[in-house]
């Protein structure tokens, strides 16, 4: 999905960022050294969605709740997740 919520049609025009490692700490200054924690794919609204964990030592999630353990390396917790809608249906 692009910034307007539309599906990317031309992959040549996609702008890619390391959301967890670059964008998260630039916006949430209290999140130090976030790391990609792994990803998985699930079916949402008939399309495959690839979901990725962004892990950090922060005890607070992006929405203000307590962060959860178990999906990240030891000592890190899930700060937020990002996802990408895939073209494949499920």
C-alpha positions in Angstrom: 0.0 0.0 0.0 1.2 3.5 -0.7 0.9 6.5 1.7 -2.6 7.2 0.3 -3.8 3.6 1.0 -3.8 2.6 -2.7 -2.2 -0.6 -3.8 1.2 -0.2 -5.5 0.8 -1.0 -9.2 4.3 -0.2 -10.5 7.1 -1.6 -8.3 9.6 0.7 -10.0 7.9 3.7 -8.3 8.0 2.2 -4.8 10.0 4.1 -2.2 11.5 1.6 0.3 12.5 2.4 3.9 13.8 0.4 6.8 10.8 1.4 8.9 11.9 -0.3 12.1 15.6 0.7 12.1 15.3 4.2 10.5 11.8 5.7 10.7 10.7 4.5 14.2 13.7 6.1 16.1 13.4 9.3 14.1 9.8 9.7 15.2 9.9 8.0 18.6 13.1 9.3 20.2 12.7 7.2 23.3 13.0 4.0 21.2 16.7 3.2 21.1 18.2 0.7 18.7 15.1 -1.0 17.4 15.6 -4.2 15.4 13.6 -6.2 12.9 12.3 -9.2 14.9 10.9 -11.5 12.3 7.9 -11.7 10.0 5.1 -14.0 9.0 2.3 -14.0 6.5 -1.4 -14.3 7.1 -4.6 -14.0 5.1 -6.5 -10.7 5.5 -9.6 -9.8 3.5 -8.8 -12.5 0.9 -5.2 -11.3 0.3 -1.9 -12.3 1.8 -0.4 -9.8 4.2 3.3 -10.0 5.3 3.6 -8.7 8.9 6.9 -7.8 10.6 7.7 -7.1 14.2 9.8 -4.1 15.2 11.5 -4.9 18.5 13.2 -2.6 21.0 14.0 -2.5 24.7 11.1 0.0 25.3 8.4 -1.3 27.7 5.8 0.9 25.9 4.3 0.0 22.5 3.6 2.6 19.8 -0.1 2.8 21.0 0.9 3.4 24.7 0.1 -0.1 26.0 2.7 -2.3 27.6 5.0 -4.0 25.1 4.9 -7.8 24.8 7.7 -10.3 24.9 8.1 -13.6 23.2 8.4 -12.6 19.6 11.8 -10.8 19.9 15.3 -11.6 20.9 16.0 -11.8 24.6 15.8 -8.4 26.2 13.7 -6.9 23.4 9.9 -6.4 23.2 7.5 -5.7 20.3 7.2 -1.9 19.9 5.1 -2.0 16.7 4.4 -4.1 13.6 4.4 -3.1 10.0 2.8 -5.0 7.2 2.7 -5.1 3.4 -0.3 -6.3 1.3 0.8 -8.8 -1.3 -0.8 -9.3 -4.6 -1.5 -13.0 -4.0 -4.9 -14.0 -2.9 -5.3 -16.6 -0.1 
